[in-house]
């Protein structure tokens, strides 16, 4: 029998809500998965992409990842991974760095054998480039096979990648497909193949209300068994307020008094009629009652025919989301990131943009990057400070 932990969407380095504590929470959640893997003596940890939240993780995030992965190496447990859309770049991947350090192995079409099971990898591929894919994998000589990939696949919600087509065109009959990108855990069966999302290990958006965790997948005598294991993460307190005609800020405060807010992320969603609610007053009240931070989403200010959340804490993120929705290529997104980079001096912006445009004109390949299905417009962007490149380690 082969037993592996299937995890993904760890989004390390995400300084959610501009909070350093939230940044640490994402690393702590990943560390919990590794600690469980060592304690359970699993045969491998399989990561289905988006190890990092940003294409250019900070040095502290890289060093933190190295510290977390070391116990796996010491226990002889391989860390098998693919590249997700958040970390996709036109250069080498951070996963390649960890491979040179003996901390990880990057899965691809050649496969990686773990006892009697072969694990293959298919990195995230932008939708515009999938027509050119051929799903040819090295022929297996084992009892079980599994494909690890990242994307929004059928038969799950928000899908834009046809899993029936992938399985039909593949030369390998997979027993299981282990997926990342959808932050909600889910499992289905497509023909004879089990297909499962592990979900994210921390809440990357206010829409992710279910407890976080990972999958345990067992391959035994022709059968596949998938179970769920939860992990402890920082408490999120969701307070949904439906205001009556005479209700306002004080009514929201009353609702908050009913909940234990100590050290929690508090998300207040306001709907209904009622009076004006001042977000700053509510957020200050949450802080006074011990919350790590408090966010207010007043959905009454959104037109009924628009599915948009308003962020009072960071309007720049709403702009970023709209830019992502335009479906621009990686080069365009890089230039947009450069212009918006608050850590880059104004005097350097022109030169940095010029360098990136020249790189594109030199015919360097680009990779498009998509957004996760569960990423809300009210979440903050990852910190760009201490941006590091692979060349820094050469």
KEKE-3310 file (N, C-alpha, C; in steps of 0.2 Angstrom, whole numbers, plus 5000, padded with zeros to 4 digits):
npx = (5004:5002:5003:4999:5001:4991:4992:4991:4990:4996:5000:5012:5019:5009:5004:4991:4978:4987:4994:5007:5006:4996:5004:5013:5004:5001:5013:5014:5003:5006:5018:5011:5005:5017:5022:5012:5014:5027:5024:5015:5022:5021:5021:5024:5024:5013:5012:5000:5003:5004:5013:5018:5012:5015:5024:5036:5043:5047:5063:5063:5052:5056:5067:5060:5052:5062:5066:5054:5053:5064:5063:5056:5065:5074:5067:5066:5055:5049:5046:5035:5031:5022:5020:5010:4998:5000:5013:5020:5032:5042:5055:5066:5059:5055:5053:5063:5074:5073:5074:5087:5093:5089:5077:5065:5055:5052:5038:5034:5031:5038:5037:5037:5042:5034:5036:5024:5017:5015:5018:5013:5016:5008:5010:5002:4994:4991:4974:4974:4984:4982:4977:4988:4993:4999:4995:5005:5013:5027:5027:5020:5026:5020:5008:4998:4993:4995:4989:4995:4990:4986:4973:4957:4946:4934:4923:4920:4914:4916:4924:4936:4944:4944:4942:4938:4943:4957:4959:4955:4963:4976:4989:4990:4981:4974:4973:4970:4967:4975:4972:4975:4971:4957:4951:4942:4939:4935:4928:4926:4921:4927:4922:4932:4941:4947:4945:4951:4951:4962:4960:4964:4977:4976:4965:4963:4954:4939:4928:4931:4925:4924:4932:4950:4962:4969:4971:4972:4978:4976:4983:4980:4981:4974:4964:4958:4958:4952:4953:4950:4959:4959:4967:4973:4970:4971:4957:4943:4930:4915:4903:4887:4877:4860:4853:4839:4826:4829:4842:4859:4877:4878:4870:4877:4889:4883:4880:4893:4897:4892:4900:4916:4930:4943:4960:4956:4952:4941:4926:4915:4899:4888:4871:4854:4843:4842:4853:4867:4883:4898:4913:4926:4923:4917:4928:4937:4931:4931:4945:4946:4940:4949:4952:4962:4962:4949:4937:4926:4912:4902:4888:4878:4880:4883:4878:4863:4864:4877:4891:4901:4912:4915:4930:4935:4947:4958:4958:4966:4968:4956:4957:4968:4962:4953:4962:4968:4956:4956:4963:4977:4993:5008:5019:5012:5006:5017:5023:5012:5013:5025:5023:5014:5021:5025:5037:5046:5056:5050:5059:5065:5055:5053:5065:5064:5052:5056:5066:5059:5050:5060:5065:5054:5053:5065:5061:5059:5051:5034:5023:5006:4996:4983:4969:4964:4949:4943:4947:4944:4939:4941:4953:4970:4985:5000:5015:5027:5040:5058:5060:5066:5077:5081:5094:5100:5104:5114)
npy = (4994:5011:5027:5043:5061:5073:5089:5107:5124:5132:5145:5152:5166:5176:5191:5193:5205:5215:5210:5205:5195:5186:5183:5174:5165:5157:5150:5143:5135:5127:5121:5113:5103:5096:5092:5083:5074:5068:5063:5053:5045:5045:5039:5049:5067:5076:5090:5100:5112:5131:5134:5146:5162:5172:5177:5181:5178:5183:5184:5180:5171:5161:5156:5152:5142:5132:5129:5122:5112:5104:5094:5084:5079:5074:5064:5055:5056:5060:5075:5079:5089:5101:5115:5130:5142:5154:5154:5153:5158:5165:5161:5151:5140:5142:5129:5122:5127:5121:5108:5107:5108:5096:5095:5094:5087:5089:5085:5078:5073:5061:5054:5049:5036:5029:5016:5005:5014:5026:5043:5057:5073:5088:5104:5120:5126:5140:5144:5148:5141:5127:5120:5116:5106:5089:5074:5064:5052:5044:5027:5017:5005:4999:4996:5006:5022:5040:5057:5073:5089:5107:5118:5123:5111:5101:5089:5099:5115:5131:5127:5127:5118:5103:5089:5076:5076:5077:5064:5056:5058:5055:5043:5035:5026:5033:5030:5040:5057:5071:5086:5104:5122:5125:5131:5125:5110:5095:5080:5068:5056:5051:5042:5028:5034:5042:5059:5073:5088:5096:5107:5123:5127:5137:5151:5160:5169:5178:5171:5158:5148:5136:5123:5121:5110:5094:5081:5063:5050:5034:5020:5004:4988:4989:4998:5014:5025:5040:5051:5064:5076:5088:5104:5114:5131:5149:5157:5162:5174:5175:5187:5190:5202:5207:5221:5230:5242:5253:5250:5251:5256:5254:5243:5233:5233:5227:5214:5210:5209:5198:5187:5178:5186:5186:5187:5184:5184:5195:5195:5205:5206:5216:5218:5221:5234:5248:5260:5271:5262:5264:5259:5261:5263:5251:5242:5247:5245:5231:5229:5233:5223:5213:5207:5201:5207:5217:5216:5225:5222:5230:5226:5233:5244:5240:5238:5229:5220:5217:5207:5210:5213:5226:5233:5241:5243:5242:5248:5247:5234:5230:5236:5228:5216:5218:5221:5208:5201:5205:5196:5197:5195:5187:5196:5209:5209:5209:5221:5229:5226:5231:5245:5247:5244:5247:5247:5251:5264:5279:5285:5274:5267:5269:5264:5251:5246:5248:5238:5227:5227:5226:5214:5206:5209:5203:5191:5182:5169:5169:5167:5165:5170:5164:5167:5162:5152:5154:5167:5182:5199:5207:5204:5206:5210:5200:5204:5214:5217:5213:5206:5192:5184:5169:5170:5176:5165:5159)
npz = (5000:4996:5004:5004:5007:5001:4996:4994:4986:4996:4997:5002:5009:5008:5012:5019:5020:5023:5034:5045:5054:5047:5036:5042:5047:5036:5033:5045:5044:5033:5038:5048:5040:5036:5048:5052:5041:5044:5057:5054:5045:5031:5014:5004:5001:4992:4982:4975:4968:4967:4978:4983:4985:4977:4962:4964:4977:4994:5002:5015:5015:5007:5014:5025:5020:5016:5029:5034:5025:5028:5038:5032:5022:5031:5037:5026:5017:5002:4994:4982:4969:4959:4947:4950:4945:4952:4954:4942:4930:4917:4919:4928:4941:4958:4964:4957:4963:4976:4973:4969:4981:4987:4993:4987:4973:4956:4948:4932:4915:4915:4926:4944:4954:4968:4977:4973:4965:4952:4950:4941:4933:4929:4925:4929:4915:4904:4898:4884:4879:4879:4869:4862:4869:4872:4879:4883:4892:4901:4899:4912:4924:4935:4948:4951:4946:4946:4942:4944:4945:4941:4941:4935:4933:4925:4933:4941:4949:4941:4931:4918:4910:4902:4909:4905:4892:4894:4901:4891:4880:4885:4886:4897:4909:4922:4939:4949:4950:4956:4962:4962:4964:4965:4980:4988:4995:4987:4979:4966:4954:4938:4926:4928:4936:4951:4956:4964:4974:4985:4992:5000:5012:5021:5024:5010:5006:5010:5007:5009:5020:5026:5036:5036:5027:5022:5010:5012:5003:4998:4990:4985:4981:4969:4972:4977:4990:4998:5010:5022:5031:5044:5049:5061:5061:5061:5069:5060:5061:5056:5053:5049:5044:5043:5041:5048:5045:5054:5059:5062:5064:5078:5080:5073:5081:5092:5088:5086:5099:5104:5100:5102:5099:5101:5095:5082:5065:5059:5049:5043:5036:5028:5025:5018:5023:5032:5042:5039:5039:5047:5042:5048:5061:5065:5063:5072:5084:5084:5085:5098:5105:5105:5092:5079:5067:5059:5046:5035:5024:5015:5007:5002:4995:4982:4965:4961:4950:4949:4953:4963:4976:4988:4994:5008:5014:5005:4991:4980:4977:4972:4959:4955:4953:4943:4933:4931:4927:4914:4906:4902:4895:4902:4902:4901:4913:4922:4919:4924:4937:4940:4939:4949:4960:4976:4983:4974:4969:4962:4952:4947:4940:4926:4920:4924:4918:4905:4904:4905:4894:4884:4886:4882:4869:4864:4862:4873:4880:4886:4900:4903:4917:4928:4939:4955:4958:4970:4975:4982:4979:4990:4996:5001:4991:4989:4998:4990:4994:4996:4985:4976:4965:4955:4951:4962:4970:4963)
capx = (5000:5006:4999:5002:4997:4989:4991:4992:4987:4998:5001:5016:5021:5003:5003:4984:4976:4994:4996:5013:5003:4993:5009:5016:4999:5001:5018:5012:4998:5010:5022:5007:5005:5023:5023:5008:5017:5032:5021:5011:5026:5018:5026:5026:5019:5012:5009:4997:5004:5004:5017:5019:5006:5017:5029:5043:5042:5053:5069:5061:5047:5060:5071:5055:5050:5067:5066:5049:5054:5070:5061:5054:5071:5077:5063:5066:5049:5049:5041:5034:5027:5021:5020:5003:4997:5003:5021:5022:5036:5046:5062:5066:5054:5057:5053:5069:5079:5072:5076:5094:5094:5087:5071:5059:5056:5047:5034:5033:5028:5042:5034:5041:5039:5034:5034:5020:5013:5019:5015:5015:5015:5006:5010:4997:4994:4985:4969:4975:4989:4980:4975:4994:4996:4998:4995:5009:5017:5031:5023:5021:5027:5017:5001:4994:4996:4991:4991:4995:4989:4984:4969:4950:4944:4927:4916:4919:4912:4920:4929:4938:4948:4940:4946:4937:4948:4964:4960:4954:4969:4982:4991:4990:4975:4975:4968:4968:4970:4976:4972:4975:4969:4951:4952:4937:4940:4930:4930:4921:4923:4926:4924:4935:4946:4945:4947:4950:4954:4964:4958:4970:4979:4974:4959:4966:4949:4933:4923:4933:4923:4925:4939:4956:4965:4972:4969:4976:4976:4979:4983:4981:4978:4969:4959:4960:4954:4953:4950:4951:4962:4959:4972:4971:4972:4968:4950:4939:4924:4911:4897:4883:4872:4855:4850:4832:4826:4832:4848:4865:4883:4877:4867:4883:4893:4879:4881:4900:4898:4889:4905:4923:4934:4950:4965:4953:4951:4933:4924:4908:4896:4882:4866:4848:4842:4846:4856:4874:4888:4905:4918:4931:4921:4917:4935:4940:4927:4933:4951:4945:4938:4954:4952:4968:4959:4942:4935:4919:4910:4895:4886:4872:4883:4884:4872:4860:4866:4884:4893:4907:4913:4919:4935:4936:4954:4963:4955:4971:4967:4950:4960:4972:4957:4950:4967:4968:4951:4957:4966:4983:4999:5012:5023:5008:5005:5023:5023:5007:5016:5031:5021:5011:5026:5026:5043:5051:5057:5048:5064:5067:5050:5054:5070:5062:5048:5060:5070:5054:5048:5065:5065:5049:5055:5070:5058:5059:5044:5030:5018:5000:4994:4976:4967:4961:4942:4941:4951:4939:4942:4942:4959:4975:4990:5006:5020:5032:5046:5063:5059:5072:5077:5085:5101:5103:5107:5119)
capy = (5000:5018:5032:5050:5067:5077:5096:5112:5130:5134:5152:5155:5173:5180:5195:5195:5211:5218:5208:5201:5189:5182:5180:5169:5159:5153:5146:5139:5129:5122:5117:5108:5097:5093:5088:5077:5069:5065:5059:5047:5041:5043:5038:5055:5073:5078:5096:5101:5119:5137:5134:5153:5166:5177:5174:5183:5177:5187:5180:5177:5166:5156:5153:5148:5136:5128:5126:5118:5105:5100:5087:5078:5076:5070:5058:5051:5057:5064:5081:5079:5095:5104:5123:5132:5148:5160:5155:5153:5163:5163:5159:5145:5140:5141:5122:5120:5128:5116:5102:5107:5107:5090:5096:5093:5084:5092:5080:5079:5067:5055:5051:5047:5030:5028:5009:5002:5019:5031:5050:5061:5080:5093:5111:5124:5129:5145:5141:5149:5136:5120:5116:5113:5100:5082:5071:5058:5051:5038:5021:5015:4998:4999:4994:5012:5028:5046:5063:5079:5095:5113:5121:5122:5105:5097:5091:5104:5122:5136:5124:5129:5113:5097:5083:5070:5076:5075:5057:5052:5058:5052:5036:5032:5026:5035:5028:5046:5064:5075:5093:5111:5128:5126:5131:5121:5102:5091:5074:5065:5051:5052:5035:5024:5038:5047:5065:5076:5094:5095:5113:5127:5125:5143:5155:5165:5174:5178:5166:5151:5148:5129:5122:5120:5104:5091:5074:5057:5046:5027:5016:4998:4982:4991:5002:5021:5028:5047:5054:5071:5078:5095:5107:5120:5138:5155:5158:5167:5175:5178:5190:5192:5206:5209:5227:5232:5249:5257:5248:5255:5254:5251:5236:5229:5232:5222:5207:5208:5208:5191:5183:5179:5189:5186:5185:5181:5188:5196:5197:5208:5207:5220:5218:5223:5241:5251:5266:5270:5259:5267:5253:5262:5262:5244:5239:5249:5241:5224:5229:5234:5217:5208:5204:5202:5213:5217:5219:5226:5222:5233:5225:5237:5249:5237:5237:5222:5216:5216:5202:5213:5215:5232:5233:5248:5243:5242:5249:5245:5227:5229:5237:5223:5210:5220:5220:5201:5199:5207:5191:5200:5190:5188:5202:5214:5209:5211:5228:5232:5225:5236:5252:5247:5241:5253:5247:5253:5271:5282:5286:5268:5263:5270:5260:5244:5244:5247:5232:5221:5227:5224:5206:5203:5210:5199:5184:5178:5166:5172:5163:5168:5168:5165:5169:5156:5152:5156:5173:5187:5205:5210:5201:5210:5207:5198:5209:5213:5218:5208:5202:5189:5180:5163:5172:5177:5159:5156)
capz = (5000:4996:5007:5003:5009:4995:4998:4988:4987:5002:4996:5006:5008:5007:5018:5019:5024:5025:5041:5045:5057:5042:5032:5046:5047:5030:5034:5050:5041:5029:5043:5051:5036:5036:5054:5051:5037:5048:5062:5051:5041:5024:5009:5001:5001:4985:4982:4968:4965:4971:4984:4985:4983:4972:4957:4967:4985:4998:5004:5021:5013:5004:5020:5029:5016:5017:5036:5034:5021:5030:5042:5027:5020:5036:5038:5020:5014:4996:4993:4975:4967:4952:4947:4949:4941:4955:4954:4935:4928:4911:4921:4932:4946:4965:4965:4954:4968:4981:4970:4969:4988:4989:4997:4983:4967:4952:4944:4925:4911:4915:4932:4949:4957:4975:4978:4967:4962:4948:4951:4935:4935:4923:4928:4926:4908:4902:4894:4877:4876:4880:4862:4859:4873:4871:4885:4883:4898:4901:4901:4919:4925:4942:4949:4952:4943:4948:4939:4949:4941:4944:4936:4936:4929:4925:4933:4947:4947:4938:4927:4911:4908:4901:4912:4901:4886:4897:4902:4885:4876:4889:4885:4904:4913:4929:4945:4953:4948:4962:4959:4966:4961:4968:4987:4992:4994:4983:4976:4961:4950:4931:4924:4934:4939:4956:4955:4970:4976:4992:4995:5003:5019:5025:5021:5006:5005:5015:5004:5011:5027:5028:5039:5031:5028:5016:5008:5013:4998:4999:4984:4988:4978:4964:4975:4979:4996:4999:5016:5024:5038:5046:5052:5065:5058:5065:5069:5056:5064:5051:5056:5043:5047:5039:5044:5048:5043:5059:5062:5059:5067:5084:5079:5071:5087:5096:5085:5088:5106:5105:5098:5104:5094:5103:5091:5076:5059:5059:5043:5044:5029:5029:5019:5021:5023:5038:5042:5037:5044:5046:5043:5053:5068:5067:5064:5079:5089:5084:5088:5106:5108:5104:5086:5076:5063:5057:5039:5034:5017:5015:5000:5000:4990:4975:4961:4961:4944:4949:4958:4965:4983:4989:4999:5011:5017:5000:4984:4975:4976:4967:4953:4952:4951:4936:4928:4930:4923:4907:4903:4899:4895:4908:4901:4903:4921:4925:4919:4928:4944:4941:4940:4955:4966:4981:4985:4969:4968:4956:4947:4944:4937:4919:4918:4925:4913:4899:4904:4904:4887:4880:4887:4878:4862:4863:4861:4878:4881:4892:4902:4906:4924:4929:4946:4958:4958:4977:4977:4982:4977:4996:4999:4999:4987:4993:4999:4985:4997:4997:4979:4975:4959:4955:4951:4969:4973:4959)
cpx = (5004:5001:5003:4998:4997:4987:4992:4989:4989:4999:5006:5018:5015:5003:4996:4982:4982:4996:5002:5011:5000:4998:5012:5011:4999:5007:5017:5008:5002:5015:5018:5006:5011:5024:5018:5011:5022:5029:5018:5015:5023:5023:5028:5021:5019:5008:5007:4997:5002:5007:5017:5013:5008:5023:5036:5042:5048:5058:5067:5056:5051:5064:5066:5053:5056:5067:5060:5050:5060:5068:5059:5060:5074:5074:5063:5059:5049:5044:5040:5029:5026:5020:5013:5003:5000:5010:5024:5026:5039:5053:5061:5062:5058:5058:5060:5075:5079:5074:5084:5097:5092:5081:5065:5061:5050:5044:5033:5030:5032:5040:5039:5038:5040:5031:5030:5015:5017:5015:5018:5013:5013:5005:5004:4999:4989:4980:4971:4980:4988:4979:4982:4997:4995:4999:4999:5014:5021:5026:5025:5022:5025:5010:4996:4997:4991:4994:4990:4995:4986:4979:4961:4947:4937:4928:4915:4917:4918:4925:4930:4943:4944:4944:4944:4942:4955:4964:4959:4960:4976:4983:4991:4983:4976:4970:4965:4971:4969:4977:4973:4972:4962:4952:4947:4939:4934:4933:4925:4925:4922:4927:4926:4940:4943:4948:4946:4954:4956:4961:4965:4971:4977:4969:4963:4960:4943:4928:4925:4931:4924:4932:4944:4959:4968:4969:4974:4974:4980:4978:4985:4977:4972:4964:4962:4955:4956:4949:4953:4954:4962:4965:4970:4974:4969:4961:4948:4932:4920:4904:4893:4877:4867:4851:4843:4832:4829:4839:4854:4872:4882:4874:4873:4887:4889:4880:4888:4901:4896:4895:4912:4927:4942:4955:4962:4953:4943:4931:4916:4905:4889:4877:4860:4847:4846:4850:4864:4878:4894:4910:4923:4929:4920:4923:4938:4937:4930:4940:4951:4943:4943:4955:4959:4967:4952:4941:4928:4917:4903:4892:4880:4874:4884:4878:4870:4863:4873:4887:4900:4907:4917:4924:4937:4944:4959:4960:4959:4970:4961:4953:4964:4968:4955:4956:4968:4962:4951:4960:4973:4988:5003:5016:5019:5007:5011:5024:5018:5010:5021:5028:5017:5015:5027:5033:5049:5051:5054:5053:5066:5061:5051:5059:5068:5057:5051:5063:5065:5052:5054:5066:5060:5051:5061:5068:5059:5052:5041:5025:5012:4999:4987:4975:4964:4953:4940:4944:4946:4943:4943:4949:4965:4981:4996:5011:5025:5039:5051:5062:5066:5072:5081:5092:5104:5106:5112:5126)
cpy = (5006:5023:5038:5055:5071:5084:5101:5119:5133:5142:5155:5162:5178:5184:5198:5201:5215:5216:5203:5194:5184:5179:5174:5163:5155:5148:5141:5133:5124:5118:5111:5102:5093:5089:5082:5072:5065:5060:5053:5043:5039:5042:5044:5061:5075:5085:5098:5109:5125:5136:5141:5157:5171:5174:5176:5183:5181:5182:5176:5171:5160:5152:5149:5142:5130:5125:5121:5111:5101:5093:5082:5075:5071:5063:5053:5051:5062:5069:5081:5085:5097:5112:5125:5139:5154:5160:5154:5159:5161:5161:5153:5146:5139:5133:5119:5121:5123:5109:5101:5106:5100:5090:5094:5089:5087:5086:5082:5073:5061:5051:5050:5041:5030:5021:5007:5007:5024:5038:5054:5068:5084:5099:5114:5127:5134:5142:5142:5144:5129:5116:5113:5107:5093:5078:5064:5058:5045:5032:5018:5007:4996:4997:5000:5018:5034:5052:5069:5085:5101:5116:5120:5117:5103:5091:5096:5111:5126:5133:5127:5124:5106:5091:5077:5070:5074:5067:5053:5052:5056:5045:5032:5032:5027:5033:5034:5052:5068:5082:5099:5116:5130:5126:5127:5114:5099:5085:5071:5060:5052:5046:5031:5028:5042:5053:5069:5083:5094:5102:5117:5125:5131:5147:5160:5170:5173:5173:5159:5150:5141:5128:5120:5113:5101:5084:5069:5052:5039:5023:5009:4992:4984:4996:5009:5023:5035:5049:5061:5072:5085:5097:5113:5126:5143:5155:5164:5168:5178:5180:5193:5196:5209:5215:5228:5239:5254:5255:5251:5252:5251:5244:5231:5228:5227:5215:5205:5206:5200:5185:5184:5181:5189:5183:5182:5186:5189:5199:5199:5209:5210:5220:5220:5231:5245:5257:5265:5267:5261:5261:5254:5261:5255:5241:5241:5246:5234:5224:5229:5228:5211:5205:5206:5208:5212:5220:5220:5226:5224:5232:5229:5242:5246:5236:5230:5217:5215:5212:5205:5215:5221:5231:5240:5248:5244:5242:5247:5238:5225:5231:5231:5217:5212:5219:5212:5198:5200:5201:5193:5194:5192:5195:5209:5215:5211:5218:5232:5232:5230:5243:5252:5246:5247:5253:5249:5261:5274:5283:5280:5264:5263:5265:5252:5242:5244:5241:5226:5221:5225:5217:5203:5203:5206:5192:5180:5175:5169:5167:5167:5166:5169:5166:5163:5157:5155:5163:5179:5194:5209:5208:5206:5207:5205:5204:5208:5215:5212:5204:5199:5185:5174:5165:5174:5171:5156:5158)
cpz = (5000:4999:5007:5005:5002:4997:4993:4990:4994:5002:5001:5004:5007:5013:5018:5023:5027:5032:5041:5049:5052:5038:5036:5047:5041:5030:5039:5048:5037:5033:5047:5047:5036:5042:5054:5047:5040:5053:5059:5047:5034:5019:5005:5002:4994:4985:4975:4966:4969:4978:4987:4982:4977:4968:4960:4974:4988:5000:5011:5020:5010:5010:5024:5026:5017:5024:5037:5031:5024:5034:5037:5024:5025:5038:5032:5016:5008:4996:4985:4973:4960:4953:4946:4946:4945:4955:4947:4933:4921:4913:4925:4938:4953:4966:4962:4959:4974:4979:4970:4976:4991:4994:4993:4976:4962:4948:4937:4922:4912:4921:4938:4953:4964:4976:4972:4964:4958:4949:4945:4937:4928:4926:4925:4919:4907:4897:4886:4874:4877:4874:4860:4863:4870:4877:4885:4889:4897:4903:4908:4919:4932:4942:4948:4948:4945:4944:4944:4944:4944:4939:4938:4931:4930:4929:4939:4944:4945:4933:4920:4907:4908:4903:4908:4895:4888:4897:4896:4880:4879:4887:4891:4907:4920:4934:4949:4949:4954:4960:4964:4961:4965:4976:4991:4990:4991:4980:4972:4958:4943:4928:4929:4937:4945:4955:4961:4971:4983:4996:4998:5010:5024:5021:5017:5004:5010:5013:5007:5019:5030:5032:5034:5032:5022:5015:5010:5008:4998:4992:4986:4984:4973:4966:4977:4984:4997:5005:5018:5031:5039:5049:5056:5062:5062:5064:5064:5059:5058:5054:5050:5046:5042:5043:5043:5046:5048:5062:5058:5063:5074:5084:5077:5077:5092:5094:5086:5095:5108:5103:5101:5099:5095:5098:5084:5071:5059:5053:5044:5037:5031:5023:5022:5019:5028:5036:5039:5042:5042:5047:5048:5060:5070:5068:5070:5084:5090:5087:5096:5109:5107:5098:5083:5071:5061:5050:5039:5027:5017:5008:4998:4995:4983:4972:4961:4956:4944:4954:4960:4973:4984:4995:5001:5013:5011:4993:4979:4973:4971:4960:4950:4950:4944:4931:4926:4926:4916:4903:4899:4900:4901:4908:4903:4910:4924:4925:4923:4936:4945:4943:4947:4961:4970:4984:4980:4968:4962:4950:4944:4940:4929:4917:4919:4920:4906:4898:4902:4897:4882:4880:4883:4871:4860:4862:4867:4879:4887:4894:4905:4913:4925:4937:4948:4958:4965:4979:4976:4981:4984:4999:4997:4995:4992:4993:4993:4988:4997:4991:4977:4968:4960:4955:4957:4972:4969:4960)
residu = (UNK:UNK:UNK:UNK:UNK:UNK:UNK:UNK:UNK:UNK:UNK:UNK:UNK:UNK:UNK:UNK:UNK:UNK:UNK:UNK:UNK:UNK:UNK:UNK:UNK:UNK:UNK:UNK:UNK:UNK:UNK:UNK:UNK:UNK:UNK:UNK:UNK:UNK:UNK:UNK:UNK:UNK:UNK:UNK:UNK:UNK:UNK:UNK:UNK:UNK:UNK:UNK:UNK:UNK:UNK:UNK:UNK:UNK:UNK:UNK:UNK:UNK:UNK:UNK:UNK:UNK:UNK:UNK:UNK:UNK:UNK:UNK:UNK:UNK:UNK:UNK:UNK:UNK:UNK:UNK:UNK:UNK:UNK:UNK:UNK:UNK:UNK:UNK:UNK:UNK:UNK:UNK:UNK:UNK:UNK:UNK:UNK:UNK:UNK:UNK:UNK:UNK:UNK:UNK:UNK:UNK:UNK:UNK:UNK:UNK:UNK:UNK:UNK:UNK:UNK:UNK:UNK:UNK:UNK:UNK:UNK:UNK:UNK:UNK:UNK:UNK:UNK:UNK:UNK:UNK:UNK:UNK:UNK:UNK:UNK:UNK:UNK:UNK:UNK:UNK:UNK:UNK:UNK:UNK:UNK:UNK:UNK:UNK:UNK:UNK:UNK:UNK:UNK:UNK:UNK:UNK:UNK:UNK:UNK:UNK:UNK:UNK:UNK:UNK:UNK:UNK:UNK:UNK:UNK:UNK:UNK:UNK:UNK:UNK:UNK:UNK:UNK:UNK:UNK:UNK:UNK:UNK:UNK:UNK:UNK:UNK:UNK:UNK:UNK:UNK:UNK:UNK:UNK:UNK:UNK:UNK:UNK:UNK:UNK:UNK:UNK:UNK:UNK:UNK:UNK:UNK:UNK:UNK:UNK:UNK:UNK:UNK:UNK:UNK:UNK:UNK:UNK:UNK:UNK:UNK:UNK:UNK:UNK:UNK:UNK:UNK:UNK:UNK:UNK:UNK:UNK:UNK:UNK:UNK:UNK:UNK:UNK:UNK:UNK:UNK:UNK:UNK:UNK:UNK:UNK:UNK:UNK:UNK:UNK:UNK:UNK:UNK:UNK:UNK:UNK:UNK:UNK:UNK:UNK:UNK:UNK:UNK:UNK:UNK:UNK:UNK:UNK:UNK:UNK:UNK:UNK:UNK:UNK:UNK:UNK:UNK:UNK:UNK:UNK:UNK:UNK:UNK:UNK:UNK:UNK:UNK:UNK:UNK:UNK:UNK:UNK:UNK:UNK:UNK:UNK:UNK:UNK:UNK:UNK:UNK:UNK:UNK:UNK:UNK:UNK:UNK:UNK:UNK:UNK:UNK:UNK:UNK:UNK:UNK:UNK:UNK:UNK:UNK:UNK:UNK:UNK:UNK:UNK:UNK:UNK:UNK:UNK:UNK:UNK:UNK:UNK:UNK:UNK:UNK:UNK:UNK:UNK:UNK:UNK:UNK:UNK:UNK:UNK:UNK:UNK:UNK:UNK:UNK:UNK:UNK:UNK:UNK:UNK:UNK:UNK:UNK:UNK:UNK:UNK:UNK:UNK:UNK:UNK:UNK:UNK:UNK:UNK:UNK:UNK:UNK:UNK:UNK:UNK:UNK:UNK:UNK:UNK:UNK:UNK:UNK:UNK:UNK:UNK:UNK:UNK:UNK:UNK:UNK:UNK:UNK:UNK:UNK:UNK:UNK)
# end
